[in-house]
Amino acid sequence: MDLCKAINLLRDKERKKCEVHILGSIQSEDYWAEIQDYVKQKQLESNICYDGFSDHVFGTMLNSDCVCVCSENEAFGRVTVEGMLAKCIVIGANTGGTAEIIQDGQNGLLYQQGDPTSLAERISYCINNSETVRRVADAGYHSAIEKYSDVSNAKRIQEVYDSVLGMNQ
């Protein structure tokens, strides 16, 4: 709902540049009905669509400019990392794992969770500052590769094993 409200808060010129694809399974029919009602009431059908569950979320991200992670509390932030690996600018709520992964303005952007105005400001910033946003998205990609790739994870696990086994001495 934060994202839908944020899109509604954008100026008309900015809103016309936004095409939002909501992906994933519906966890609550009541909440989904609330979102659909809001989208219809605010006439956002041309901006916001629900694509449903997909086995190819990363492919969708590769064809996107921005990934918004609006979870109230994302435990690890897998979607955040996937967005970074897709070379998208990631705008995430300043909670949970997302806030641990994103250094605001460095490798992504954070907004105040639960505050659609804060999210709208970040989206507007992305629309109006493409060169800076591209640099931040590139930094996000390199950060994700450095910290979360299979190779770097395996290296850190090996370091833990070596430490536990006393092999680093």
Secondary structure, 3 states (H helix, E strand, C coil): CHHHHHHHHCCHHHHCCCCEEEECCCCCHHHHHHHHHHHHHCCCCCCEEEEECCCCHHHHHHCCCEEEECCCCCCCCHHHHHHHHCCCEEEEECCHHHHHHCCECCCEEEECCCCHHHHHHHHHHHHHCHHHHHHHHHHHHHHHHHHHCHHHHHHHHHHHHHHHCCCCC
